[in-house]
Amino acid sequence: MLIKKIFLAIFMLGVSQLFAYNVVSFAPSQFNTNTQLMDQSLGLVGYTIEDFEDVNLVEGLTLEMVNPDLAPTSVLPQVYNPVHANNQWDGSRALVNHNQQIFTTNPPLSQITTFHIEDGATSVGIGLANFQNLTNHQLLINGQVVADISTLPGFAFGVSARNLYIRVDAEGGDALISSFSIDEQFSNADGLVFDHVAFLDNAVPEPSSFIMFAFGAIFFLGKRKK
């Protein structure tokens, strides 16, 4: 009976990994030039922060863009100085969805911007700016759509404006967050600006580790029964 219960627990754990991530959004009014206070209000205390003030990304974080492409990299082509006001969530620089970090449509802007986290994270965050009502914008976690960004509470379209801050938390048996993406939905029309990217390092074993532990327990119990 105990072995059956363990198998059931493994099955439920596998199902829960599909995704049930908690998406928390914060209105632009949460911006504060005092980033320490802002991080407290955004629930980011203890997180690793990438501010894009130089070309080198923080350890464990890589950037990838699709259509046009930018191969996964930890070094940006150059720093981006926003051409519009109020696009930063910290400092004076940010990231734009262009594989050369320039604000232009020739060559075109990239459709998908993805951040990869080397060891996975239990929570991630990103500041959005300059989103226009030109196309749908989707948020993806580990390649799966978890939200239509414009429908999240607090979101506001605007060019010379911050639009929203998003934090995504893995809960329960959720798989660790190894990547998160912003997808313009088959369009290259909108110049998107990102800043204050945050992630909380994996502090607990991955779900796969729990599964291996459970199989170990089954083996041990089987040996005892003999």
VODOTI-484650 format. One line per field, with one value per atom (N, C-alpha, C, CB): x, y, z; residue in one letter. Coordinates in steps of 0.05 Angstrom, whole numbers, always signed. Each point is the difference from the previous one (the first is absolute). Glycine has a CB too. Layout:
BEGIN
c1: (X,...) $
c2: (Y,...) $
c3: (Z,...) $
aa: (a,...) $
// end
This chain:
BEGIN
c1: (+16,-16,+17,-36,+57,+18,+13,+8,+1,+13,-20,+30,-55,-20,-3,-25,+25,-2,+23,-25,+49,+24,-2,+27,-36,-4,-20,+11,-33,-20,+13,-37,+53,+13,+18,-2,+17,+17,-16,+33,-56,-17,-11,-13,+4,-11,+22,-34,+58,+22,+6,+19,-19,+4,-21,+23,-48,-22,+3,-30,+37,+1,+22,-18,+37,+22,-9,+32,-56,-9,+2,-30,+17,+5,-24,+31,-26,-20,+14,-28,+45,+15,-17,+38,-30,-15,+11,-10,-6,+8,-10,+0,+19,-7,+8,+5,-23,+6,-2,-17,+34,+2,-2,+29,-47,-4,+26,-49,+52,+24,+4,-7,-14,+2,+19,-46,+52,+18,+29,-33,+38,+28,+10,-8,+33,+13,+29,-33,+43,+29,+17,-11,+0,+14,-6,-3,+21,-5,-3,+25,-13,-2,-29,+47,-59,-28,-19,+11,-4,-16,+0,+10,+14,+2,-17,+46,-47,-17,-29,+33,-42,-29,-6,-1,+22,-4,+4,+14,-5,+6,+25,-48,+68,+25,+24,-18,+14,+22,+15,-24,+50,+16,+3,-15,+3,+2,+25,-50,+60,+21,-12,+28,-17,-11,+19,-25,+14,+14,-11,+9,+9,-9,+7,+4,+12,+7,+16,-41,+55,+17,+26,-21,+28,+24,-7,+32,-13,-6,+1,+19,-8,+3,-24,+49,-63,-22,+10,-29,+12,+8,+4,-25,+41,+6,-25,+45,-47,-23,-23,+12,-9,-22,+10,-20,+5,+6,-24,+35,-30,-21,-1,+5,-30,-3,-23,+17,-15,-22,-5,+13,-39,-8,-15,-4,+11,-14,+1,-30,+52,+27,+13,+4,+16,+11,+24,-16,+19,+25,+5,-8,+30,+7,+4,+21,-28,+3,+28,-33,+32,+25,-2,+8,+15,+2,+13,+2,+5,+12,-16,+46,-57,-17,+18,-34,+22,+15,+9,-26,+10,+6,-21,+23,-18,-21,-20,+32,-57,-22,-7,-17,+18,-8,-28,+48,-69,-28,-4,-15,+2,-6,-25,+21,-37,-24,+4,-29,+16,+1,-15,+5,+2,-15,-1,-27,+48,+1,+17,-5,+20,+17,-14,+40,-33,-9,+22,-34,+58,+22,+22,-11,+29,+22,-8,+27,-10,-5,-1,+23,-17,+0,-22,+49,-54,-20,+6,-36,+17,+3,-23,+24,-19,-21,-1,+6,-29,-3,+11,-41,+67,+14,+27,-22,+29,+24,+26,-26,+25,+24,-2,+7,-29,-5,+0,+22,-38,-5,-31,+46,-56,-29,-6,-5,-1,-5,-16,+42,-57,-15,+14,-43,+67,+15,+30,-34,+44,-13,-22,+42,-61,-23,+5,-25,+6,+0,-5,-16,+25,-4,-28,+50,-61,-27,+0,-12,+32,+1,+26,-29,+26,+23,-1,+2,+20,+0,+24,-24,+19,+21,+3,-9,+33,+5,+15,+2,-10,+13,+14,-35,+60,+17,-8,+37,-41,-6,-30,+46,-62,-29,-5,-6,-18,-7,-28,+28,-33,-26,-18,+20,-8,-16,+16,-23,+9,+13,-17,+20,-7,-14,+11,-9,-8,+9,-16,+14,-1,-13,-4,+20,-44,-8,-5,-20,+28,-5,-3,+27,-39,-3,-18,+45,-62,-19,-22,+11,-16,-21,-22,+32,-56,-22,+0,-27,+50,+3,-3,+30,-27,+0,-5,+31,-38,-2,+27,-44,+47,+25,-4,+17,-3,-4,+25,-32,+27,+21,+2,-7,+30,+5,+19,-9,+3,+18,+8,-21,+46,+10,-14,+9,-13,-12,-30,+41,-54,-30,-12,+4,-25,-14,-14,-7,+13,-13,-17,+38,-35,-16,+1,+9,-32,-2,+7,-35,+57,+11,-20,+46,-59,-17,-25,+17,-23,-23,+7,-20,+46,+8,-8,+38,-46,-8,+23,-31,+24,+20,+13,+7,-10,+13,-11,+9,+9,-9,+18,-17,+5,+16,+12,-29,+52,+12,+29,-29,+37,+26,+21,-21,+18,+18,-10,+13,-14,-13,+9,-39,+39,+2,-28,+40,-41,-27,-8,+8,+11,-7,+26,-45,+44,+21,-14,+28,-15,-11,+19,-25,+13,+16,-15,+18,-3,-12,+13,-9,-8,+10,-8,-4,+24,-6,-11,+37,-58,-13,-3,-25,+25,-5,+19,-47,+36,+16,+7,-22,+19,+8,+29,-35,+41,+28,+13,-12,+38,+16,-3,+32,-29,-2,+28,-38,+41,+25,+1,+5,-29,-1,-26,+29,-28,-25,+3,-9,-14,+1,-23,+22,-17,-21,-3,+9,-33,-5,-20,+9,-1,-18,-21,+38,-40,-20,+2,-30,+51,+4,+1,-23,+35,+2,+27,-50,+60,+25,-6,+28,-53,-8,+6,-35,+37,+1,+28,-48,+59,+25,-4,+18,-9,-5,+26,-35,+31,+23,-3,+6,+16,+0,+22,-17,+12,+20,-6,+5,+15,-2,-9,-10,+23,-6,+11,+2,-19,+7,-5,-11,+27,-5,+10,+2,-17,+7,+12,-37,+62,+15,-15,+43,-41,-12,+11,-6,-11,+9,-11,+2,-19,-11,+5,-36,+36,+4,-21,+21,-12,-19,-20,+34,-58,-20,+11,-35,+54,+11,+16,+3,+8,+15,-19,+34,-58,-20,-8,-16,+13,-8,+21,-26,+52,+21,+0,+28,-34,-1,-23,+18,-41,-22,+6,-31,+44,+8,+19,-7,+25,+19,-15,+34,-55,-16,-14,-7,-3,-14,+20,-32,+56,+21,+6,+19,-16,+7,-22,+28,-53,-23,-2,-24,+29,-1,+21,-17,+40,+22,-8,+34,-47,-8,-21,+10,-29,-22,+10,-31,+54,+12,+12,+9) $
c2: (-24,+24,+25,-25,+25,+23,+5,-8,-14,+3,+12,-39,+31,+11,+30,-44,+52,+28,+16,-12,+1,+14,+3,-18,-4,+2,+22,-49,+51,+21,+27,-31,+34,+26,+8,-9,-11,+5,+9,-34,+20,+8,+28,-48,+55,+27,+21,-20,+13,+19,+5,-16,-5,+4,+17,-44,+40,+15,+30,-41,+46,+27,+16,-15,+1,+14,+14,-33,+27,+11,+30,-39,+52,+27,+12,+6,+6,+14,+24,-42,+55,+22,+24,-15,+28,+23,+25,-24,+38,+25,+24,-23,+39,+24,+25,-26,+45,+24,+25,-22,+41,+25,+24,-23,+41,+24,+17,+0,+16,+17,+19,-2,+7,+18,-12,+17,-43,-13,+7,-37,+50,+8,+20,-7,+4,+17,+3,-13,+37,+4,-12,+42,-46,-15,-30,+39,-52,-28,-19,+9,-2,-17,+0,+9,+15,+2,-13,+42,-38,-11,-31,+40,-51,-29,-11,+2,+13,-9,-1,+20,+1,+0,-20,+48,-56,-19,-29,+35,-38,-27,-12,-6,+23,-9,+0,+17,-15,+0,-27,+33,-32,-24,-11,-10,+23,-9,+10,-1,-14,+10,+19,-42,+66,+20,+6,+20,-20,+10,+27,-47,+67,+28,+10,+8,-23,+6,+26,-23,+30,+24,-4,+14,-39,-6,-25,+19,-27,-21,-28,+29,-32,-26,-7,+5,-27,-8,-14,-5,+5,-12,-30,+35,-47,-28,-17,+8,-27,-19,+9,-11,+35,+11,+3,+24,-34,+4,+10,-36,+50,+13,-13,+43,-47,-11,+15,-45,+50,+13,-17,+46,-45,-15,+19,-43,+40,+14,+31,-40,+52,-11,-12,+33,-50,-16,+14,-40,+33,+5,-26,+51,-64,-25,+5,-18,-1,+4,+11,-38,+59,+14,+12,+10,-7,+14,+27,-44,+52,+26,+14,-17,+40,+15,+12,+9,-5,+13,+28,-26,+40,+26,+7,+15,+6,+9,+17,-1,+0,+15,+24,-42,+65,+25,+7,+17,-22,+4,+27,-30,+29,+24,+14,-20,+6,+12,+2,-20,+41,+4,-21,+49,-52,-18,-29,+39,-48,-28,-17,+15,-3,-15,-6,+22,-45,-7,+3,-32,+38,+6,+13,-38,+54,+11,+16,-37,+37,+16,-17,+38,-64,-17,-22,+9,-23,-21,-19,+31,-48,-20,+4,-33,+33,+2,-26,+51,-57,-25,+2,-10,+17,+1,-14,+44,-61,-17,+15,-37,+63,+16,+23,-10,+9,+19,+29,-31,+35,+26,+2,+3,+21,+4,+7,+15,-35,+4,-24,+28,-23,-22,-9,+17,-7,-8,-2,+22,-46,-26,-1,-21,+2,+0,-8,-11,+18,-8,-30,+46,-58,-29,-6,-6,-17,-8,-11,-9,-8,-13,+7,-38,+46,+5,-20,+49,-65,-21,+4,-32,+28,+0,-29,+49,-59,-27,+2,-18,+1,-1,-27,+32,-31,-24,-22,+29,-23,-21,+0,+4,+11,+2,+19,-46,+56,+18,-7,+37,-29,-4,+24,-30,+52,+24,+18,-3,+18,+18,+26,-38,+60,+25,+16,+0,+17,+17,+25,-41,+64,+25,+5,+18,-9,+4,+30,-45,+54,+28,+2,+16,+5,+7,-18,+18,-34,-18,+17,-38,+33,+13,-20,+34,-23,-18,-7,+21,-34,-7,-30,+38,-54,-29,-12,+1,-27,-13,-7,-19,+20,-6,-22,+47,-69,-23,-4,-21,+12,-8,-30,+41,-52,-29,-8,-1,-20,-12,-28,+27,-32,-26,-8,-14,+35,-5,-2,-22,+24,-2,+27,-48,+55,+26,-1,+6,+14,+2,+25,-25,+45,+24,+16,+1,+13,+21,+25,-24,+36,+22,+23,-13,+21,+24,-4,+11,-36,-5,-1,-25,+27,-2,+25,-30,+28,+24,+20,-28,+53,+22,+7,-14,-2,+5,+25,-48,+65,+23,+4,+22,-21,+5,+28,-31,+35,+26,-2,+15,+5,+0,+11,+6,+19,+12,-6,+37,-63,-8,-28,+30,-34,-28,-12,+12,-37,-12,-19,+3,-18,-20,-13,-8,-1,-18,-27,+38,-59,-27,-17,+3,-17,-21,-26,+34,-55,-27,-18,+7,-20,-18,-29,+37,-55,-29,-9,-7,-9,-9,-30,+44,-55,-28,-17,+10,-27,-18,+12,-37,+63,+12,-5,+36,-40,-2,+26,-35,+34,+24,+17,-23,+49,+18,+1,+28,-40,+0,+21,-48,+58,+21,+15,-26,+52,+15,+19,-2,+5,+13,+20,-40,+60,+19,-4,+34,-41,-6,+20,-49,+62,+19,-12,+31,-58,-13,+5,+3,-14,+1,+28,-44,+62,+28,+11,+7,+12,+14,+30,-36,+43,+28,+17,-16,+3,+15,+0,-11,+35,+2,-3,+30,-52,-6,+5,-34,+45,+6,-16,+46,-58,-17,+10,-40,+38,+9,-14,+44,-42,-10,-29,+46,-63,-28,-13,-1,-15,-12,-30,+44,-58,-28,-9,-8,-11,-12,-27,+26,-29,-25,-24,+25,-48,-24,-7,-16,+16,-6,-27,+49,-62,-26,-20,+22,-48,-20,+2,-30,+24,+0,-23,+19,-17,-21,-27,+33,-34,-25,-13,+17,+0,-10,-14,+37,-25,-13,-27,+46,-47,-25,-22,+26,-18,-19,-9,+21,-2,-8,-20,+45,-40,-18,-28,+39,-41,-26,-14,+17,-1,-11,-12,+33,-19,-9,-27,+48,-49,-25,-23,+27,-22,-21,-10,+19,+1,-7,-16,+42,-34,-14,-28,+43,-46,-26,-19,+22,-11,-16,-10,+26,-8,-7,-22,+47,-45,-20,-28,+36,-38,-26,-11,+13) $
c3: (+0,+0,+0,+24,-8,+2,-27,+49,-63,-26,-20,+10,-9,-18,+5,-1,+26,+7,-11,+41,-40,-10,-30,+38,-52,-29,-7,-5,+21,-5,+4,+15,+5,+6,-23,+49,-61,-23,-23,+16,-21,-23,+4,-6,+30,+4,-3,+31,-22,-3,-29,+43,-59,-29,-13,+0,+8,-12,+8,+2,+23,+10,-14,+44,-57,-13,-26,+20,-29,-26,+1,-7,+24,+8,+15,-38,+61,+15,+13,+8,-24,+11,+8,-28,+49,+11,-13,+44,-60,-13,+16,-46,+55,+16,-15,+43,-46,-16,+18,-42,+35,+16,-20,+36,-29,-17,-1,+12,-33,-3,+24,-49,+64,+24,+21,-9,+7,+19,-5,+5,-28,-6,+21,-49,+57,+19,-7,+36,-37,-6,+21,-24,+48,+21,-5,+34,-47,-8,+24,-42,+64,+24,+10,+12,-11,+8,-21,+25,-51,-21,+1,-29,+34,+2,+23,-20,+41,+23,-8,+32,-47,-8,-22,+13,-29,-21,+9,-32,+58,+10,-11,+6,-11,-12,+18,-42,+68,+19,-2,+31,-34,-2,-28,+45,-65,-28,-13,-2,-18,-17,-21,+7,-10,-18,-23,+39,-63,-24,-8,-16,+16,-5,-28,+49,-64,-28,-2,-15,+36,+0,-15,+44,-49,-16,-17,+35,-52,-20,+12,-34,+58,+13,+17,-1,-5,+17,+25,-41,+62,+25,-4,+26,-9,-3,+2,+21,-39,+0,-18,+45,-58,-17,-28,+39,-59,-28,-14,+1,-23,-16,-28,+26,-36,-27,-13,+14,-40,-16,-25,+18,-26,-24,-19,+27,-53,-22,+3,-4,-4,-6,+25,-37,+33,+21,+14,-24,+49,+15,+15,+4,-10,+13,+30,-41,+58,+29,+7,+8,+8,+6,+28,-48,+60,+26,-3,+24,-49,-6,-22,+13,-7,-19,-22,+36,-60,-22,+8,-33,+48,+11,+21,-44,+60,+19,-15,+39,-30,-12,+17,-23,+12,+14,-11,+6,+10,-11,-13,+36,-59,-15,+10,-40,+56,+12,+30,-36,+47,+29,+15,-8,+34,+18,-9,+12,-26,-8,+18,-46,+65,+18,+26,-21,+32,+27,+20,-20,+11,+17,-17,+32,-20,-15,-24,+16,-37,-24,-25,+22,-20,-24,+3,-7,-15,+1,-23,+20,-27,-22,-19,+30,-56,-21,-16,-2,-9,-15,-29,+28,-29,-25,+4,-14,-5,+4,-1,-20,+12,+1,+21,-49,+65,+21,-11,+32,-54,-11,-4,-22,+23,-3,-29,+49,-65,-28,-10,-6,-16,-12,-26,+19,-24,-24,+7,-30,+37,+0,+21,-17,+14,+18,+29,-41,+57,+28,+2,+14,+8,+4,+12,+6,-15,+9,+28,-47,+54,+26,+14,-18,+43,+17,+23,-13,+17,+20,+18,-31,+57,+20,+11,+12,-13,+10,+27,-48,+66,+27,+3,+20,-17,-2,+19,-14,+39,+20,+7,+18,-32,+6,+24,-18,+20,+21,+10,-20,+45,+12,-5,+34,-43,-5,-18,+45,-63,-19,-1,-27,+18,-3,-23,+49,-61,-22,-2,-25,+20,-4,-29,+42,-50,-27,-6,-1,-23,-8,-30,+40,-49,-28,-16,+4,+10,-14,-13,+32,-58,-14,-7,-18,+12,-6,-30,+37,-45,-28,-5,-5,+26,-2,+27,-40,+41,+26,+11,-14,+40,+13,+20,-7,+4,+18,+17,-33,+58,+18,+0,+29,-33,+0,+22,-49,+63,+19,-10,+39,-41,-10,-27,+47,-64,-26,+0,-11,+34,+2,+6,+15,-30,+5,+27,-49,+66,+26,+3,+19,-37,+2,-25,+49,-55,-20,+15,-29,+24,+16,+3,-14,-8,+1,+17,-45,+53,+17,+29,-38,+45,+28,+15,-13,+38,+16,+1,+27,-31,+2,-26,+46,-67,-25,-13,-6,-6,-15,-24,+42,-66,-24,+1,-27,+14,-2,-10,+38,-55,-11,+19,-45,+53,+19,+28,-32,+39,+25,+8,-10,+36,+10,-1,+31,-38,-4,+23,-49,+60,+20,+10,-21,+46,+10,+6,+20,-30,+4,+16,-44,+64,+14,-3,+34,-39,-3,+20,-50,+66,+21,-6,+34,-32,-1,+26,-34,+33,+25,+1,+1,+23,+3,-16,+9,-27,-16,-27,+23,-27,-25,-7,+7,-32,-9,+4,-34,+39,+3,-26,+32,-29,-23,-13,+21,-44,-14,-22,+10,-18,-20,+2,-31,+24,-2,-24,+50,-65,-26,-2,-20,+3,-9,-30,+37,-46,-28,-12,+8,-30,-13,-18,+2,-1,-16,-30,+40,-52,-29,-11,-2,+17,-9,+8,+3,-18,+6,+2,-23,+29,-2,+25,-31,+54,+25,+12,+8,-3,+14,+30,-37,+48,+28,+17,-13,+36,+17,+27,-21,+29,+24,+19,-25,+51,+20,+27,-24,+41,+27,+1,+16,-33,-1,+26,-51,+63,+26,+0,+23,-7,+3,+28,-50,+61,+26,-5,+24,-17,-5,+12,+0,-13,+10,+27,-47,+68,+27,+10,+9,-26,+8,-22,+28,-22,-21,-22,+34,-58,-23,+4,-31,+19,+2,-7,-10,-10,-8,+23,-47,+64,+23,+20,-5,+8,+17,-11,+15,-42,-12,+5,-35,+31,+5,+29,-36,+55,+28,+4,+13,-26,+4,-11,-4,-19,-11,+19,-46,+58,+20,+23,-14,+23,+23,-7,+15,-40,-9,+0,-28,+18,-1,+28,-42,+61,+27,+14,+2,-7,+12,-12,+8,-34,-13,+12,-42,+47,+12,+28,-27,+42,+28,+0,+14,-34,+0,-5,-17,+1,-5,+26,-48) $
aa: (m,m,m,m,l,l,l,l,i,i,i,i,k,k,k,k,k,k,k,k,i,i,i,i,f,f,f,f,l,l,l,l,a,a,a,a,i,i,i,i,f,f,f,f,m,m,m,m,l,l,l,l,g,g,g,g,v,v,v,v,s,s,s,s,q,q,q,q,l,l,l,l,f,f,f,f,a,a,a,a,y,y,y,y,n,n,n,n,v,v,v,v,v,v,v,v,s,s,s,s,f,f,f,f,a,a,a,a,p,p,p,p,s,s,s,s,q,q,q,q,f,f,f,f,n,n,n,n,t,t,t,t,n,n,n,n,t,t,t,t,q,q,q,q,l,l,l,l,m,m,m,m,d,d,d,d,q,q,q,q,s,s,s,s,l,l,l,l,g,g,g,g,l,l,l,l,v,v,v,v,g,g,g,g,y,y,y,y,t,t,t,t,i,i,i,i,e,e,e,e,d,d,d,d,f,f,f,f,e,e,e,e,d,d,d,d,v,v,v,v,n,n,n,n,l,l,l,l,v,v,v,v,e,e,e,e,g,g,g,g,l,l,l,l,t,t,t,t,l,l,l,l,e,e,e,e,m,m,m,m,v,v,v,v,n,n,n,n,p,p,p,p,d,d,d,d,l,l,l,l,a,a,a,a,p,p,p,p,t,t,t,t,s,s,s,s,v,v,v,v,l,l,l,l,p,p,p,p,q,q,q,q,v,v,v,v,y,y,y,y,n,n,n,n,p,p,p,p,v,v,v,v,h,h,h,h,a,a,a,a,n,n,n,n,n,n,n,n,q,q,q,q,w,w,w,w,d,d,d,d,g,g,g,g,s,s,s,s,r,r,r,r,a,a,a,a,l,l,l,l,v,v,v,v,n,n,n,n,h,h,h,h,n,n,n,n,q,q,q,q,q,q,q,q,i,i,i,i,f,f,f,f,t,t,t,t,t,t,t,t,n,n,n,n,p,p,p,p,p,p,p,p,l,l,l,l,s,s,s,s,q,q,q,q,i,i,i,i,t,t,t,t,t,t,t,t,f,f,f,f,h,h,h,h,i,i,i,i,e,e,e,e,d,d,d,d,g,g,g,g,a,a,a,a,t,t,t,t,s,s,s,s,v,v,v,v,g,g,g,g,i,i,i,i,g,g,g,g,l,l,l,l,a,a,a,a,n,n,n,n,f,f,f,f,q,q,q,q,n,n,n,n,l,l,l,l,t,t,t,t,n,n,n,n,h,h,h,h,q,q,q,q,l,l,l,l,l,l,l,l,i,i,i,i,n,n,n,n,g,g,g,g,q,q,q,q,v,v,v,v,v,v,v,v,a,a,a,a,d,d,d,d,i,i,i,i,s,s,s,s,t,t,t,t,l,l,l,l,p,p,p,p,g,g,g,g,f,f,f,f,a,a,a,a,f,f,f,f,g,g,g,g,v,v,v,v,s,s,s,s,a,a,a,a,r,r,r,r,n,n,n,n,l,l,l,l,y,y,y,y,i,i,i,i,r,r,r,r,v,v,v,v,d,d,d,d,a,a,a,a,e,e,e,e,g,g,g,g,g,g,g,g,d,d,d,d,a,a,a,a,l,l,l,l,i,i,i,i,s,s,s,s,s,s,s,s,f,f,f,f,s,s,s,s,i,i,i,i,d,d,d,d,e,e,e,e,q,q,q,q,f,f,f,f,s,s,s,s,n,n,n,n,a,a,a,a,d,d,d,d,g,g,g,g,l,l,l,l,v,v,v,v,f,f,f,f,d,d,d,d,h,h,h,h,v,v,v,v,a,a,a,a,f,f,f,f,l,l,l,l,d,d,d,d,n,n,n,n,a,a,a,a,v,v,v,v,p,p,p,p,e,e,e,e,p,p,p,p,s,s,s,s,s,s,s,s,f,f,f,f,i,i,i,i,m,m,m,m,f,f,f,f,a,a,a,a,f,f,f,f,g,g,g,g,a,a,a,a,i,i,i,i,f,f,f,f,f,f,f,f,l,l,l,l,g,g,g,g,k,k,k,k,r,r,r,r,k,k,k,k,k,k,k,k) $
// end
